[in-house]
Amino acid sequence: SCKVFYAKDPLKIVRAQGQYMFDEKGEKYLDCINNVAHVGHSHPYVIKAATKQMELLNTNSRFLHDNLVQYAQRLTATLPEKLSVCYLVNSGSEANDLALRLARQYHGHQDVITLE
């Protein structure tokens, strides 16, 4: 049930920088899909931080590690007291699933409204 974007003339994206993605012919496209609003593609600070972490340990949040706790503490310190709990998940789908389960547990309702 998955569709390829631009099915009639699919793009073959080979690299990205900042807010742009580039196809195999060097054509530039503004990326409005892949979370680039945060820091963009190939941001030097993110690359450096990711490389440093991967040199130490490259795994997801299923295992305990002090960095997870330290990150959660730094993150929640920037938020109001009511938002003092941090859930670390592996993907957007996992985050949505957890949000639905928490809402259902809290309210006791099973109904969901979505927009297409």
Secondary structure, DSSP 8 states (H G I E B T S, - for coil): ----TTTTS---EEEEEBTEEEETT--EEE--SSSHHHH-BT-HHHHHHHHHHHHH----TTS--HHHHHHHHHHHTTS-GGG------SSHHHHHHHHHHHHHHHH---------
